[in-house]
Amino acid sequence: MIEENNEIILKNYRIKIQTGLLHQLEEFIKPLWSQRQVALITDDNVGPLYAATVEKQLNKMNYKVVVLTIPAGEASKSWRQVQRVIELLAQNNFVRSDGIIALGGGVVGDLAGFIASIYMRGISLIQIPTSLLAQVDSSVGGKTAIDLPAGKNMVGTFYQPDLVLIDSTTIKTLPKRMLVEGYGEIVKCAALVGGRFWAIVQRVNEPEDIIRQAEKLIYASVSFKAGVVQQDEKETGLRKLLNFGHTFGHAVELLEDGRLMHGEAVAIGMVHVMAVFEQKGMTVSGTTAAISERLERVGLPLDAPELGTPAFYRAIQHDKKIRGDQLTLVYVKKIGEPAFFPLKTAELKNWLGAAI
Ligand SMILES: NC(=O)c1ccc[n+]([C@@H]2O[C@H](COP(=O)([O-])OP(=O)(O)OC[C@H]3O[C@@H](n4cnc5c(N)ncnc54)[C@H](O)[C@@H]3O)[C@@H](O)[C@H]2O)c1
């Protein structure tokens, strides 16, 4: 704990973004972690691509490494995998002074983070996110989770890692649809921040440009998200900004029943919530088109047939992010000027009227 200027900093950690970082782990990990056992948790897509590179360097640093591989995919965010991994940690005599490294996308990060937060009441954690979504979103903010049959991310903790290491070159091996999905999250942040960040997004006119501009895009997104999270760790106020596009997006995602990826649904949600505010004269004219263009250039979807249907309103009523009978729509008055619009859930349909 650090005490400074009447402020108490409970946990302070570094997020390093650098091309080729995956080959320079010693410089960052060794000063932080004393000799210990390390569980390298990865999945069966990422493991074959990157685990050997990481393991080799950890061995060179004299850590005793155990590689634990989970099946790739959302289904691994389960009690079954929690139990399996925790039992493997126990069988290998992991103690609280040992450590976990999460090497993978958001699924590995969420699961390994959750396990790190509960094994022996908390064991040290380093995140090495390899998907674009994990690099710009899930590895920053300390949220961990697994899913229940009743819903995604229903069980979880807030648990901050000791270090986050982001090597943007890993996104070169991502399937294109996942690369583009992660970029949707970046456009969302850029629209909220505006300025230089929005200018970088203007340079992305095809999916390959995401890779060309990756380091700048990731840095801008992470510094925005870290700033928000630092001010609002437990998501009570400012962090709600990050829900831009989520109210409509979640509903569409649910109704499309697995056909849309989360980031694709959020892209649709952003465009349509903006169209509503623009029609009502609460947003500078042309802002919706500017956001749509950025998303469309990389092939993100902008529309879904469910928008405005009775099922759509029912899905919004059941959104777990909506507290009581009140919801808050996030929009931008213009690029870089976000705003909140609180509304009674029951009044949403009337308020939207023909605008959706
Ligand atoms: N904790 C948070 O704050 C937070 C925020 C947003 C999303 N999430 C969670 O993150 C998850 C989604 O993240 P995701 O999209 O990274 O999913 P994911 O981990 O399933 O990764 C997507 C796919 O890409 C593969 N992959 C990852 N990196 C790769 C690489 N470099 N090369 C080739 N393949 C690679 C994975 O094996 C997987 O098949 C969801 O479970 C979501 O709930 C968490």
The ligand as an SDF file (V2000), in Angstrom:
LIG
                    3D

 44 48  0  0  0  0  0  0  0  0999 V2000
  -13.0240   -8.8960  -17.5790 N   0  0  0  0  0  0  0  0  0  0  0  0
  -13.4800   -7.9500  -18.3700 C   0  0  0  0  0  0  0  0  0  0  0  0
  -13.4790   -6.7590  -18.0390 O   0  0  0  0  0  0  0  0  0  0  0  0
  -13.9950   -8.3300  -19.7290 C   0  0  0  0  0  0  0  0  0  0  0  0
  -14.2850   -7.3410  -20.6690 C   0  0  0  0  0  0  0  0  0  0  0  0
  -14.7000   -7.7180  -21.9300 C   0  0  0  0  0  0  0  0  0  0  0  0
  -14.8270   -9.0570  -22.2420 C   0  0  0  0  0  0  0  0  0  0  0  0
  -14.5560  -10.0000  -21.3040 N   0  0  0  0  0  0  0  0  0  0  0  0
  -14.6710  -11.4330  -21.6190 C   0  0  0  0  0  0  0  0  0  0  0  0
  -13.7030  -11.7400  -22.6130 O   0  0  0  0  0  0  0  0  0  0  0  0
  -14.1840  -12.8550  -23.3730 C   0  0  0  0  0  0  0  0  0  0  0  0
  -14.0160  -12.5460  -24.8280 C   0  0  0  0  0  0  0  0  0  0  0  0
  -12.6550  -12.2950  -25.0860 O   0  0  0  0  0  0  0  0  0  0  0  0
  -11.9780  -12.8090  -26.4290 P   0  0  0  0  0  0  0  0  0  0  0  0
  -12.7020  -12.2890  -27.5900 O   0  0  0  0  0  0  0  0  0  0  0  0
  -10.5250  -12.5840  -26.3040 O   0  0  0  0  0  0  0  0  0  0  0  0
  -12.3470  -14.3650  -26.3680 O   0  0  0  0  0  0  0  0  0  0  0  0
  -11.4740  -15.6790  -26.3550 P   0  0  0  0  0  0  0  0  0  0  0  0
  -10.5640  -15.7250  -25.2180 O   0  0  0  0  0  0  0  0  0  0  0  0
  -12.4420  -16.7830  -26.5310 O   0  0  0  0  0  0  0  0  0  0  0  0
  -10.5970  -15.5320  -27.6640 O   0  0  0  0  0  0  0  0  0  0  0  0
  -11.1930  -15.5970  -28.9210 C   0  0  0  0  0  0  0  0  0  0  0  0
  -10.5930  -16.7370  -29.7440 C   0  0  0  0  0  0  0  0  0  0  0  0
   -9.3270  -16.3150  -30.2310 O   0  0  0  0  0  0  0  0  0  0  0  0
   -8.3220  -17.2490  -29.8590 C   0  0  0  0  0  0  0  0  0  0  0  0
   -7.1180  -16.4560  -29.6880 N   0  0  0  0  0  0  0  0  0  0  0  0
   -6.8100  -15.5810  -28.6950 C   0  0  0  0  0  0  0  0  0  0  0  0
   -5.6670  -14.9660  -28.9840 N   0  0  0  0  0  0  0  0  0  0  0  0
   -5.2260  -15.4610  -30.1630 C   0  0  0  0  0  0  0  0  0  0  0  0
   -4.1080  -15.2040  -30.9830 C   0  0  0  0  0  0  0  0  0  0  0  0
   -3.2080  -14.2770  -30.6810 N   0  0  0  0  0  0  0  0  0  0  0  0
   -3.9800  -15.9230  -32.1210 N   0  0  0  0  0  0  0  0  0  0  0  0
   -4.9080  -16.8370  -32.4900 C   0  0  0  0  0  0  0  0  0  0  0  0
   -6.0040  -17.1180  -31.7640 N   0  0  0  0  0  0  0  0  0  0  0  0
   -6.1520  -16.4280  -30.6140 C   0  0  0  0  0  0  0  0  0  0  0  0
   -8.8420  -17.9380  -28.6370 C   0  0  0  0  0  0  0  0  0  0  0  0
   -8.2840  -19.2170  -28.4820 O   0  0  0  0  0  0  0  0  0  0  0  0
  -10.3390  -18.0130  -28.9680 C   0  0  0  0  0  0  0  0  0  0  0  0
  -10.6000  -19.1000  -29.8130 O   0  0  0  0  0  0  0  0  0  0  0  0
  -15.6140  -13.0880  -22.9510 C   0  0  0  0  0  0  0  0  0  0  0  0
  -15.6950  -14.1850  -22.1020 O   0  0  0  0  0  0  0  0  0  0  0  0
  -15.9810  -11.8170  -22.2070 C   0  0  0  0  0  0  0  0  0  0  0  0
  -16.9690  -12.0260  -21.2190 O   0  0  0  0  0  0  0  0  0  0  0  0
  -14.1340   -9.6690  -20.0660 C   0  0  0  0  0  0  0  0  0  0  0  0
  1  2  1  0
  2  3  2  0
  2  4  1  0
  4  5  1  0
  4 44  2  0
  5  6  2  0
  6  7  1  0
  7  8  2  0
  8  9  1  0
  8 44  1  0
  9 10  1  0
  9 42  1  0
 10 11  1  0
 11 12  1  0
 11 40  1  0
 12 13  1  0
 13 14  1  0
 14 15  2  0
 14 16  1  0
 14 17  1  0
 17 18  1  0
 18 19  2  0
 18 20  1  0
 18 21  1  0
 21 22  1  0
 22 23  1  0
 23 24  1  0
 23 38  1  0
 24 25  1  0
 25 26  1  0
 25 36  1  0
 26 27  1  0
 26 35  1  0
 27 28  2  0
 28 29  1  0
 29 30  1  0
 29 35  2  0
 30 31  1  0
 30 32  2  0
 32 33  1  0
 33 34  2  0
 34 35  1  0
 36 37  1  0
 36 38  1  0
 38 39  1  0
 40 41  1  0
 40 42  1  0
 42 43  1  0
M  CHG  2   8   1  16  -1
M  END
$$$$
